[in-house]
Amino acid sequence: MAKKLKILDKLKKENISYYEEKKRLLIVVLGLFLLIIVAVKLFQIAYASYESEAKLNANINKALYILEEGGMDFNIDLNKIEPSDKPYVYKFSISNYKGNKHSQVDIEYKIDFKTTTNLPLTYELYRNENYDAAGATDLFAEAKVIQDVDGAWYNSLEGKEKYVLPYTEDKTDIYTLVVYFPQEYKTNAEYADNIENIEVAIISNQVTD
């Protein structure tokens, strides 16, 4: 009888040991599974961030360099634009460095836009954002139509906010201008020979505290 009890006790201990080993193995497997899930999620986030940044930095049409206070302007020529279901996208960048040259002071700047109204175009402007990203802020939302002394009409967006380019770092702001010319105007002869022009003005000055 005592021998039988010893055998049962031994089997019981072996059974408990087996379940403990199985439990530990299951915990290890679950832990590895969770680590794989976390790793995949982190990779997806990192790749999405890289893809977004690469997309933002792609196809910059004009690079501007603010190394000291002052003003500069340039035109975006839209004389080849045609009605399309897809928007026209133009990009330009503003930096406080060029090669080994770097601004020696903090520079702040504002940006003004003025467009003619020869074509039935609509505009959107984004800073350091992909225009098709969720929640992207259209800076052209406050644009207004004005008339000059000669009677010509313009779309005007006067920059109210100033942006700072600190001398302590190489900084670049990327702007994306999105132009819509709806396909419905393709057969409208009224706009066939019209030319649209966009004037961009950057006014910068040294930051003084």
C-alpha positions in Angstrom: 0.0 0.0 0.0 2.8 2.4 1.0 4.6 1.5 -2.3 1.4 2.3 -4.3 1.1 5.7 -2.5 4.7 6.5 -3.3 4.1 5.7 -7.0 0.9 7.8 -7.1 2.8 10.7 -5.4 5.6 10.4 -7.9 3.2 10.4 -10.8 1.4 13.4 -9.3 4.6 15.3 -9.0 5.6 14.4 -12.6 2.2 15.5 -13.8 2.5 18.8 -12.0 6.0 19.3 -13.4 4.7 18.5 -16.9 2.0 21.1 -16.7 4.4 23.7 -15.2 6.7 23.1 -18.2 3.8 23.3 -20.6 2.7 26.5 -18.9 6.1 28.1 -19.1 6.4 27.1 -22.8 3.0 28.6 -23.5 4.0 31.9 -21.8 7.2 32.0 -23.8 5.3 31.4 -27.1 2.8 34.0 -26.2 5.6 36.5 -25.3 7.3 35.9 -28.6 4.0 36.3 -30.5 3.4 39.6 -28.8 6.9 40.8 -29.5 6.4 40.0 -33.2 3.1 41.9 -33.3 4.8 44.9 -31.6 7.7 44.8 -34.0 5.4 44.7 -37.0 3.4 47.7 -35.7 6.6 49.7 -35.1 7.9 48.9 -38.5 4.6 50.0 -40.1 4.7 53.2 -38.2 8.3 53.9 -39.1 7.7 53.0 -42.7 4.6 55.2 -42.9 6.6 58.1 -41.4 9.5 57.6 -43.8 7.0 57.3 -46.8 5.3 60.5 -45.7 8.6 62.4 -45.4 9.9 61.0 -48.7 6.7 62.1 -50.4 6.9 65.6 -48.8 10.4 66.1 -50.0 9.9 64.8 -53.5 9.7 66.9 -56.6 10.5 70.3 -55.2 10.3 72.8 -58.1 12.2 75.7 -56.5 14.5 76.1 -53.5 14.8 79.4 -51.8 17.5 80.3 -49.2 17.1 82.9 -46.5 20.6 83.7 -45.1 19.8 87.2 -44.0 16.8 89.5 -43.6 15.2 91.0 -46.7 12.7 90.0 -49.3 12.5 87.8 -52.4 9.8 86.8 -54.8 9.2 84.5 -57.7 6.4 83.6 -60.1 4.7 80.2 -60.7 3.8 80.1 -64.4 0.6 78.2 -65.1 0.4 78.9 -68.9 0.4 75.1 -69.7 -2.4 74.2 -67.3 -5.4 72.3 -68.7 -8.6 71.1 -67.2 -8.0 67.8 -65.4 -9.5 65.4 -62.8 -6.2 65.5 -61.0 -4.8 68.5 -59.2 -1.6 70.2 -60.3 1.0 70.2 -57.5 3.9 72.6 -57.2 6.4 72.6 -54.4 9.0 75.0 -53.1 11.2 75.1 -50.1 12.6 77.9 -47.9 15.8 77.2 -46.0 18.2 79.1 -43.7 21.3 77.4 -45.2 22.8 76.6 -48.6 25.7 74.2 -48.7 28.2 75.3 -46.1 26.6 78.8 -45.8 24.3 79.2 -42.8 22.3 82.1 -41.4 24.1 83.6 -38.4 20.9 84.8 -36.7 17.4 83.6 -36.1 15.3 84.6 -39.1 11.5 85.0 -39.2 9.6 85.3 -42.4 6.1 85.5 -43.7 4.8 84.5 -47.1 2.3 86.3 -49.4 0.5 84.9 -52.4 -1.2 86.8 -55.2 -2.8 85.1 -58.2 -4.6 86.4 -61.3 -8.3 85.3 -61.8 -8.1 84.6 -65.6 -9.0 81.0 -65.1 -11.6 79.3 -62.8 -8.9 77.8 -60.6 -9.0 77.0 -56.9 -5.9 76.8 -54.7 -4.7 75.1 -51.6 -1.4 75.7 -49.8 0.2 73.5 -47.2 3.3 73.9 -45.1 5.4 70.9 -44.1 2.4 68.6 -44.7 1.3 66.3 -47.5 -1.8 67.9 -49.0 -3.7 64.6 -49.0 -2.9 63.8 -45.4 -5.7 63.6 -42.9 -6.1 66.9 -41.0 -3.7 68.8 -43.2 -4.2 72.6 -42.9 -4.9 74.6 -46.0 -3.3 78.0 -45.6 -5.3 79.4 -48.5 -8.6 79.0 -46.5 -8.4 82.7 -45.7 -7.6 84.0 -49.2 -9.7 86.9 -50.5 -10.4 88.5 -53.9 -9.2 92.1 -54.3 -9.1 94.7 -57.0 -6.1 96.8 -57.8 -6.0 100.5 -58.9 -6.1 99.4 -62.6 -9.3 97.4 -62.0 -7.7 94.0 -62.3 -8.9 91.3 -59.9 -6.6 89.1 -57.8 -6.8 86.3 -55.3 -4.7 87.4 -52.3 -3.4 85.5 -49.4 -1.4 87.8 -47.1 0.6 85.8 -44.6 -0.5 86.6 -41.0 1.7 84.1 -39.3 5.5 84.4 -39.2 7.7 81.3 -39.2 11.1 81.1 -37.5 14.3 79.6 -39.0 16.6 79.3 -36.0 20.3 79.7 -36.6 21.1 76.8 -34.3 20.0 74.3 -36.8 19.7 73.7 -40.6 16.0 74.2 -41.2 13.8 73.8 -44.3 10.1 74.5 -44.7 8.4 72.8 -47.6 5.3 74.4 -49.2 2.9 72.5 -51.4 0.7 74.5 -53.7 -2.3 72.5 -55.1 -4.2 73.9 -58.1 -7.5 72.6 -59.2 -8.8 73.2 -62.8 -11.9 71.0 -63.1 -12.4 68.7 -66.1 -15.8 70.4 -66.7 -14.0 73.4 -68.3 -12.3 71.3 -71.0 -14.9 72.2 -73.6 -15.3 75.8 -72.5 -13.7 78.0 -75.2 -13.9 81.1 -73.0 -10.7 80.1 -71.1 -8.8 78.6 -74.1 -6.2 81.3 -74.4 -6.1 82.7 -70.9 -3.0 82.5 -68.8 -2.8 82.4 -65.1 0.1 83.6 -63.0 1.0 83.2 -59.3 3.3 85.6 -57.5 4.9 84.4 -54.3 6.6 86.9 -52.0 8.7 86.1 -49.0 9.5 88.8 -46.5 12.1 88.0 -43.8 13.7 89.8 -40.9 16.0 89.1 -38.0 14.4 88.0 -34.8 14.9 90.5 -32.1 13.9 89.7 -28.5 
